[in-house]
Amino acid sequence: MDPNNNYIYIKFATIKSNALMLYNYDNQTGERAEFLALEIAEERLRFSYNLGSGTYKLTTAKKVSDGQFHTVIARRAGMVRNAAMRI
């Protein structure tokens, strides 16, 4: 995982209520293990990440399990607590 930036651009269509779309992790274990995940949870898109200081989750208000095409852009810059996700 790039320690400075992550930029994800995905176009998708689904009717699944729950699905893992992307998962990337480092080789550490425990609370300091870093990861980045993009998933559909309860019909909404969720961007989760841990940069070694706890897990943060962004979830859309809009449901995406409607069979229509959606484009998602998720990004993180540096070791920040904030990330952005747009659909």
C-alpha positions in Angstrom: 0.0 0.0 0.0 1.4 3.4 -0.9 2.1 5.2 2.4 1.3 8.6 0.9 -1.7 8.3 -1.4 -4.4 5.9 -2.5 -6.7 6.7 -5.4 -9.4 4.3 -6.4 -11.8 4.7 -9.4 -14.3 2.0 -10.1 -17.4 1.8 -12.2 -19.8 -1.0 -11.2 -23.4 -2.2 -11.3 -24.9 -4.7 -8.8 -28.0 -6.0 -7.1 -26.0 -7.5 -4.2 -26.7 -6.1 -0.8 -23.3 -7.1 0.6 -20.1 -7.6 -1.3 -16.3 -7.0 -1.0 -15.1 -5.1 -4.0 -11.5 -4.4 -3.1 -9.2 -5.2 -0.2 -5.5 -4.4 0.2 -3.5 -4.9 3.4 0.1 -4.9 4.6 1.9 -7.8 6.4 1.5 -6.5 9.9 -1.0 -8.0 12.4 -3.0 -6.6 15.3 -4.2 -3.1 15.8 -1.3 -1.6 13.8 -2.1 -3.6 10.7 -2.9 -1.3 7.8 -5.6 -2.0 5.3 -7.9 -0.4 2.7 -11.3 -1.8 1.8 -14.1 -0.9 -0.6 -17.3 -2.9 0.0 -21.1 -2.9 -0.3 -22.7 -3.2 3.1 -26.5 -3.2 3.5 -26.8 -1.8 0.0 -24.5 1.1 0.6 -20.9 1.7 -0.4 -18.4 1.7 2.4 -14.7 2.8 2.3 -12.8 1.5 5.3 -9.1 2.0 6.2 -6.6 1.7 9.0 -3.3 3.5 8.7 -2.0 2.1 12.0 -4.0 4.2 14.4 -7.5 2.7 14.2 -10.1 1.9 11.6 -12.1 4.6 9.9 -15.2 4.0 7.8 -17.1 6.2 5.3 -20.5 5.0 4.2 -22.7 6.6 1.5 -26.3 7.6 2.3 -27.3 6.5 -1.2 -28.1 2.9 -1.9 -26.1 1.4 -4.8 -27.6 -2.1 -5.0 -30.1 -1.1 -7.7 -28.7 -2.7 -10.9 -27.7 0.7 -12.2 -24.1 1.8 -13.0 -22.3 3.8 -10.4 -18.9 5.4 -10.4 -17.0 5.7 -7.2 -13.9 7.7 -6.5 -12.2 7.1 -3.1 -9.0 8.6 -2.1 -6.7 9.1 0.9 -3.8 11.5 1.1 -1.0 10.8 3.6 -1.4 9.7 7.1 -4.7 11.6 7.6 -7.8 10.7 9.5 -9.9 12.1 6.7 -10.6 10.5 3.4 -13.1 11.3 0.6 -15.5 9.1 -1.3 -17.8 10.3 -4.1 -20.3 8.4 -6.1 
